[in-house]
Amino acid sequence: MDKATTDPHIEAVLPRHRDHYYGGAWRPSQGGYGVTWNPANNQSLGPCAEANAGDVAAAVASARLAYLDWRDTKPLERARVLRQIASVFRAHAGELALLDAANCGGPVRLMDHDVEYAASHLEFFAGLVTEIKGDTIPAGPGAINFSVREPWGVCARIVAYNHPFMFIGARLGSALAAGNTVIMKPPVQAPLSAYRMMELIGDLVPPGVINVLSGGRVCGEALVTHPDVPVISLIGSVDTGRAIARGAADRLKHVLLELGGKNALLVFADADIDKAVDGIVKGMNFGFCGQSCASTSRVFLHRSVHDEVLKRVVDKVQQFQPGVPTDAATNMGCVISREQHAKIMGYINSGLREGARLETGGKRPAAPELAAGNFIEPTVFSGVRMEMTIAREEIFGPVLSILAWGDEVELLEQVNALDLGLTAAIYTSNLSVAHRFASRIEAGYIWVNHSAQHFLGTPFGGYKLSGIGREESIEELLSFTRQKNIYVSY
């Protein structure tokens, strides 16, 4: 095992517990323990529990028992609990942000926003608890026919490593508001903020309502196949989403999948160049090393503005300097693991082999204090063609591909050529063009003259292999309910 961290600031926020949390208590792991790492230096941050099928069975039994009472808790009481949890998140925002920065490599200055995102989502769903409504259906004299929405039961929510606390905290809201109990599975690479969350909020809910199981594939497969877990949700890769869908198929489980993206950003000849340049750079999420499923990593520039926009984008991208994630001055962190670092460098090398022009970046930063970590310079390729690997596959790293276009029909064909369709952005001053392309692009979330930002209350999700279902909206809340019709003859 590599040397454990000696940074006193990180030591001060590490969770005391490294076990599973279910049934209102910390439980030793039947599946044993692994090690979690600081990707900025690849030093150990200590042990983490790795659940097996036995751990999952025990947690599900606890959550199922708690569900029988939680489903009957009055909606406004469930809302009160969610708001109380949100308040705790905000009160501990600094430590939670620092913990995630140390464990997943995102800059601490941005991780503060992740905590606020989680708190806001809980409050949003708390405000919607009375909107879980049914309908009355005319049935003629002597009868009343109506529908109701009921919770599913035990819901498993599996989240990604790029925003560990944001996802683990925010994704509590809809399931709990609807009357379900939850088993949260944090990312195997970065589970520490989930442990700390339960240290902070475990006493705020009845035992078994919120449960945390950490671990990898064994844990995930046991959750997916357990007969008393009717709902599985994932934020993750397409391959993992496919595996979950296959595992859930035997019992026809309800699945909610937010998967990968190879998202397009289109710049037309009449675009506001200042906005387009800002949107291109913002849309890549370089601060998080491009580790975002929504990153607009394919940029299509009209030939008439190509050279000007490219030059300005390259200049602006160079403002991002990789640095130690726990340093408040850092504006770009590192990627999650050595394996992911090697994978991204492989994509960069493939771009060079296949003839793309490297405009900036493409290597490790030279700073000696970063030598042991998983750092990559922000990278921009131009001269990219759709047949190139870097134009077709999700890299999940700080690599931006620039393609030139001149014909609208060909442009739309190239944008829609992939099996992924999560987001897209369109930059134009022509309202007709904006609406026409927004209606024809095969993606679930479109920005016009904007990029990157999510808006709470708007349904987020993808087309094609980018996922099933919608989140961050009332659609997410309703997906954690099932409809029942009741006919009464009187």
C-alpha positions in Angstrom: 0.0 0.0 0.0 1.3 3.5 -0.9 2.0 5.9 1.9 -1.1 7.4 3.5 -1.8 11.1 3.3 0.0 13.4 5.7 -1.7 16.7 4.6 -3.3 18.0 7.9 -6.1 19.8 6.1 -7.2 16.6 4.4 -6.7 14.5 7.5 -9.0 16.9 9.4 -12.0 16.1 7.1 -11.6 12.4 6.6 -14.6 10.4 7.8 -14.2 8.3 11.0 -16.3 5.5 9.6 -15.3 3.3 6.6 -18.0 0.6 6.9 -21.4 0.3 5.3 -24.3 2.2 6.7 -27.7 0.6 6.8 -30.5 0.0 9.4 -29.4 3.2 11.1 -25.9 1.9 12.1 -22.4 1.3 10.7 -21.9 -2.3 9.8 -18.6 -4.1 9.1 -18.2 -5.2 5.5 -18.8 -8.9 4.7 -17.0 -8.3 1.4 -13.9 -6.9 3.0 -12.1 -3.6 2.4 -10.2 -2.0 -0.3 -8.2 1.3 -0.5 -9.3 4.6 -1.8 -6.7 7.1 -3.3 -5.9 10.7 -3.7 -5.6 11.1 -7.5 -3.4 14.2 -7.1 -0.5 12.1 -5.7 -1.8 8.5 -5.8 -1.3 8.2 -2.1 -3.7 6.2 0.1 -6.6 7.9 1.8 -7.3 4.8 3.8 -9.6 1.8 3.7 -13.1 1.7 2.1 -15.7 -1.1 2.5 -16.5 -3.3 -0.5 -19.9 -4.8 -0.3 -20.7 -8.3 -1.5 -24.1 -10.1 -1.9 -24.4 -10.6 1.8 -24.0 -7.0 2.6 -26.5 -6.1 -0.1 -29.0 -8.6 1.2 -28.8 -7.3 4.8 -29.1 -3.6 3.6 -32.1 -4.4 1.4 -33.9 -6.2 4.2 -33.4 -3.2 6.4 -34.5 -0.7 3.7 -37.5 -2.9 3.0 -38.6 -2.9 6.6 -38.1 0.9 6.9 -40.2 1.4 3.7 -43.3 0.0 5.3 -43.3 3.0 7.6 -41.7 5.7 5.5 -44.3 5.3 2.7 -47.0 6.2 5.2 -45.1 9.3 6.5 -47.0 12.4 5.6 -45.6 14.1 2.5 -45.0 17.4 4.3 -43.1 15.6 7.0 -40.9 13.9 4.3 -40.4 17.4 2.9 -39.3 18.8 6.3 -36.7 16.0 6.6 -35.3 16.8 3.1 -35.0 20.5 4.0 -33.2 19.6 7.2 -30.7 17.5 5.4 -30.1 20.3 2.9 -29.4 22.7 5.8 -26.8 20.2 7.2 -25.1 20.0 3.8 -24.7 23.8 3.6 -23.4 24.0 7.1 -20.6 21.5 6.2 -20.0 22.6 2.7 -16.3 23.5 3.2 -15.3 20.1 4.5 -17.4 18.2 2.0 -15.9 20.1 -0.9 -12.4 19.5 0.4 -13.0 15.8 0.9 -14.3 15.4 -2.7 -11.3 17.4 -4.0 -8.9 15.1 -2.2 -10.7 11.9 -3.3 -11.8 12.6 -6.9 -9.5 15.4 -8.1 -12.0 18.2 -8.8 -10.8 21.6 -7.7 -12.1 22.5 -4.3 -13.2 26.0 -5.6 -15.7 24.2 -7.8 -16.7 21.5 -5.4 -18.3 24.1 -3.2 -20.9 24.5 -6.0 -21.4 20.7 -5.9 -22.6 20.9 -2.3 -25.0 23.7 -3.1 -26.3 21.8 -6.0 -27.1 18.8 -3.8 -28.8 21.0 -1.2 -30.9 22.8 -3.8 -32.1 19.6 -5.3 -33.3 18.3 -1.9 -35.2 21.6 -1.4 -36.6 21.4 -4.9 -38.1 17.9 -4.4 -39.3 18.8 -0.9 -41.4 21.5 -2.6 -42.9 19.0 -5.0 -44.2 16.4 -2.5 -47.8 17.6 -2.9 -47.6 17.3 -6.7 -47.5 13.5 -6.7 -51.1 13.5 -7.9 -53.5 11.1 -9.6 -56.6 11.7 -11.6 -60.3 11.1 -11.5 -61.8 9.4 -14.6 -65.5 9.6 -15.4 -67.1 6.2 -14.8 -70.8 6.9 -15.0 -73.4 6.9 -12.3 -72.9 4.8 -9.2 -69.1 4.6 -9.4 -66.0 6.6 -9.0 -62.8 5.8 -10.8 -59.5 7.4 -9.8 -55.7 6.9 -10.0 -53.1 7.3 -7.3 -49.3 7.3 -7.4 -47.5 5.1 -4.9 -43.8 4.6 -4.1 -41.9 1.6 -5.5 -40.2 0.5 -2.3 -36.4 0.1 -2.1 -34.5 2.1 -4.7 -30.8 1.6 -5.6 -29.0 4.7 -6.9 -25.5 4.2 -8.4 -23.5 7.3 -9.0 -20.4 8.4 -10.9 -17.0 9.5 -9.7 -16.8 13.0 -11.3 -19.1 14.6 -8.8 -19.3 12.2 -5.9 -21.0 14.2 -3.2 -23.2 16.2 -5.6 -24.7 13.0 -7.0 -24.9 11.1 -3.8 -26.6 14.0 -2.0 -28.8 15.3 -4.8 -30.1 11.9 -5.8 -31.6 11.2 -2.4 -34.3 13.8 -3.0 -36.7 12.4 -5.5 -36.8 8.9 -4.2 -37.3 9.9 -0.6 -39.9 12.6 -1.4 -42.0 10.0 -3.2 -42.0 7.7 -0.1 -39.3 5.2 -1.1 -36.3 4.2 0.9 -32.9 4.3 -0.8 -29.6 2.4 -1.0 -27.0 4.8 -2.3 -23.9 3.3 -4.0 -21.1 5.9 -4.2 -18.4 5.5 -6.8 -15.8 2.9 -5.9 -13.0 5.3 -6.7 -14.3 8.1 -4.4 -16.6 6.9 -1.5 -15.4 9.1 1.3 -17.9 12.0 1.0 -20.7 9.4 1.2 -19.4 8.1 4.5 -19.1 11.6 5.8 -22.7 12.4 4.6 -24.1 9.5 6.7 -22.0 10.7 9.7 -23.8 14.0 9.4 -27.4 13.0 8.5 -27.8 9.4 9.7 -29.8 10.5 12.8 -32.2 12.7 10.8 -34.2 9.8 9.3 -35.6 6.6 10.7 -33.3 3.6 10.5 -33.2 2.1 7.1 -34.5 5.0 5.1 -31.1 6.1 3.8 -28.4 3.5 3.4 -24.9 3.6 1.9 -23.1 0.6 0.4 -19.7 1.2 -1.1 -18.0 -1.2 -3.5 -17.5 -2.1 -7.1 -19.0 -4.5 -9.6 -19.9 -7.2 -7.1 -22.0 -4.7 -5.1 -23.6 -3.2 -8.2 -24.6 -6.6 -9.6 -26.1 -7.8 -6.3 -28.2 -4.6 -6.1 -29.4 -5.0 -9.7 -30.4 -8.6 -9.3 -31.9 -8.5 -5.8 -35.7 -9.3 -6.0 -36.6 -6.7 -3.4 -35.0 -3.7 -5.3 -37.6 -2.8 -8.0 -35.8 0.4 -9.1 -32.2 0.9 -10.3 -30.8 4.2 -11.4 -27.3 4.9 -12.7 -25.1 7.8 -13.6 -22.3 6.2 -15.5 -20.9 4.8 -18.7 -22.9 3.2 -21.6 -21.3 -0.2 -20.9 -22.4 -0.1 -17.3 -25.8 1.1 -18.3 -26.2 -1.8 -20.7 -25.0 -4.3 -18.0 -27.6 -2.9 -15.6 -30.4 -3.1 -18.2 -29.5 -6.7 -18.9 -29.4 -7.6 -15.2 -32.7 -5.8 -14.5 -34.5 -7.4 -17.5 -35.3 -10.8 -15.8 -37.5 -9.1 -13.2 -38.5 -6.2 -15.6 -37.2 -3.7 -13.1 -37.7 0.0 -13.6 -34.4 1.6 -14.7 -33.3 5.3 -14.9 -30.0 5.7 -16.8 -28.0 8.8 -17.3 -25.1 7.7 -19.5 -22.3 9.0 -21.7 -22.2 11.7 -24.3 -20.0 12.7 -27.3 -21.8 16.1 -27.5 -21.7 18.5 -30.3 -21.4 22.3 -30.2 -22.3 24.1 -33.5 -21.0 27.5 -34.4 -22.7 29.2 -37.4 -21.3 32.0 -39.5 -23.5 34.6 -37.9 -22.8 33.6 -34.3 -21.7 36.1 -31.7 -18.0 35.1 -31.6 -17.4 36.3 -28.0 -20.3 34.1 -26.8 -19.2 31.2 -28.9 -15.7 31.2 -27.7 -16.8 31.4 -24.1 -19.3 28.7 -24.6 -16.9 26.3 -26.3 -14.4 26.6 -23.4 -17.1 26.5 -20.7 -18.8 23.6 -22.4 -15.8 21.3 -22.1 -15.7 21.6 -18.2 -11.9 21.8 -18.2 -11.9 22.6 -14.5 -13.0 19.0 -14.0 -10.6 17.8 -16.6 -13.4 17.3 -19.0 -14.9 14.5 -16.8 -18.5 15.3 -17.6 -21.0 13.3 -19.6 -22.5 16.6 -20.8 -19.2 18.1 -22.1 -19.5 19.5 -25.6 -16.3 17.8 -26.8 -17.1 18.0 -30.6 -17.0 21.6 -31.8 -18.2 22.2 -35.4 -17.0 25.6 -36.7 -18.3 27.2 -39.8 -15.3 27.7 -42.2 -15.9 31.4 -42.4 -15.2 31.9 -38.7 -13.0 28.8 -38.1 -9.6 30.3 -37.9 -10.6 33.2 -35.7 -12.6 31.1 -33.2 -9.9 28.4 -33.1 -7.2 30.9 -32.2 -9.3 32.5 -29.5 -10.3 29.2 -28.0 -6.7 28.0 -27.8 -5.7 31.2 -26.1 -8.6 30.9 -23.6 -8.0 27.2 -22.9 -4.5 28.0 -21.8 -5.9 29.9 -18.9 -6.6 26.5 -17.3 -3.5 25.4 -15.4 -3.6 21.9 -13.7 -2.8 22.2 -10.0 -3.3 20.5 -6.6 -7.1 20.1 -6.3 -7.2 21.0 -2.6 -5.5 24.3 -3.2 -8.2 27.1 -3.5 -6.2 28.8 -6.2 -6.4 25.8 -8.6 -8.7 26.1 -11.5 -8.1 22.7 -13.1 -7.7 19.4 -11.2 -6.7 15.9 -12.3 -8.4 12.8 -13.6 -9.6 10.1 -11.3 -7.1 7.3 -11.7 -3.9 6.1 -13.3 -6.0 3.8 -15.5 -8.1 6.7 -16.8 -5.0 8.9 -17.3 -3.5 6.2 -19.5 -6.7 5.8 -21.4 -6.9 9.6 -22.1 -3.3 9.7 -23.2 -4.1 6.8 -25.6 -6.8 8.9 -27.2 -4.4 11.8 -27.6 -1.9 9.5 -29.3 -4.6 8.2 -31.5 -5.5 11.7 -32.6 -1.9 12.4 -33.5 -1.6 9.1 -35.4 -4.8 9.7 -37.4 -3.7 13.1 -38.5 -5.4 15.7 -36.2 -3.4 18.8 -35.4 -2.5 19.3 -31.7 -3.0 23.0 -31.0 -2.2 22.9 -27.3 -1.7 20.5 -24.4 -1.5 16.8 -24.9 0.9 15.9 -22.2 1.5 15.9 -18.5 2.2 19.4 -16.9 5.8 20.0 -16.1 5.4 21.2 -12.5 7.3 18.8 -10.2 4.7 18.9 -7.5 2.2 17.3 -10.0 4.5 14.5 -11.2 3.0 11.8 -9.1 -0.6 12.6 -9.9 -3.0 12.0 -12.7 -2.7 15.4 -14.4 -3.1 16.2 -18.1 -2.9 19.6 -19.8 -6.0 21.0 -21.4 -5.9 19.7 -24.9 -7.3 21.0 -28.2 -7.1 19.2 -31.6 -8.0 20.9 -34.9 -8.4 19.3 -38.3 -10.5 16.6 -36.8 -12.6 14.5 -39.1 -15.6 12.3 -38.1 -13.8 9.1 -39.0 -11.2 9.7 -36.3 -11.4 7.9 -33.0 -11.3 11.2 -31.0 -14.4 12.4 -32.9 -16.4 9.3 -32.3 -15.7 8.0 -28.8 -16.3 9.5 -25.4 -12.9 10.3 -23.9 -14.1 11.6 -20.5 -11.0 13.8 -20.3 -9.8 17.3 -21.2 -9.6 16.8 -25.0 -11.5 19.1 -27.3 -11.9 18.2 -31.0 -12.5 21.0 -33.6 -14.1 20.1 -36.9 -14.8 22.5 -39.8 -18.1 22.6 -41.7 -19.6 24.3 -44.7 -22.8 22.5 -45.6 -25.8 22.3 -43.3 -27.1 19.0 -44.5 -23.7 17.4 -44.0 -23.3 19.1 -40.6 -26.5 17.6 -39.3 -25.6 14.2 -40.6 -22.2 14.4 -38.7 -23.8 15.7 -35.5 -26.3 12.8 -35.5 -23.9 10.1 -36.7 -23.1 8.7 -33.3 -25.2 6.4 -31.1 -24.9 8.9 -28.3 -27.2 11.9 -27.8 -27.0 13.6 -24.4 -26.5 17.3 -25.0 -25.8 19.8 -27.8 -25.2 23.5 -28.1 -26.0 25.9 -31.0 -24.5 29.3 -31.6 -26.3 31.5 -34.1 -28.1 34.8 -34.4 -30.7 33.4 -36.6 -33.8 32.3 -34.7 -35.0 30.1 -37.6 -31.7 28.2 -37.7 -31.7 27.8 -33.9 -35.2 26.2 -33.9 -34.6 24.1 -36.9 -31.4 22.5 -35.7 -32.7 22.2 -32.1 -35.6 20.2 -33.5 -33.4 18.0 -35.7 -30.4 17.2 -33.4 -30.9 13.8 -31.7 -30.1 14.8 -28.2 -32.1 15.3 -25.0 -30.8 18.6 -23.8 -30.1 21.6 -26.1 -28.6 25.0 -25.4 -28.9 27.9 -27.8 -26.1 30.5 -27.4 -25.3 28.9 -24.1 -23.5 25.8 -22.8 -22.8 23.6 -19.8 -25.3 24.9 -17.3 -28.1 22.9 -15.9 -31.4 24.5 -14.8 -33.2 23.0 -11.8 -36.7 22.0 -12.9 -35.8 21.3 -16.5 -35.7 17.6 -17.5 -32.1 16.4 -18.1 -31.4 13.1 -20.0 -30.4 11.7 -23.3 -31.5 10.1 -26.5 -30.2 6.8 -28.0 -27.4 5.2 -25.9 -27.1 8.3 -23.7 -29.8 7.0 -21.3 -33.4 6.3 -20.3 -35.6 8.7 -18.3 -35.2 12.3 -17.1 -33.7 13.8 -13.9 -33.6 17.2 -12.1 -37.3 17.8 -12.7 -40.8 16.7 -11.7 -40.3 13.9 -14.3 -37.6 12.4 -12.0 -39.9 12.6 -9.0 -42.8 10.9 -10.8 -40.4 8.1 -12.1 -40.0 7.1 -8.5 -43.7 6.4 -8.3 -46.0 3.8 -9.9 -49.6 4.4 -10.9 -52.6 2.4 -9.5 -56.1 2.7 -10.7 -59.0 2.3 -8.2 -62.6 1.7 -9.3 -65.3 2.1 -6.6 -68.9 1.0 -7.2 -71.4 2.6 -4.8 
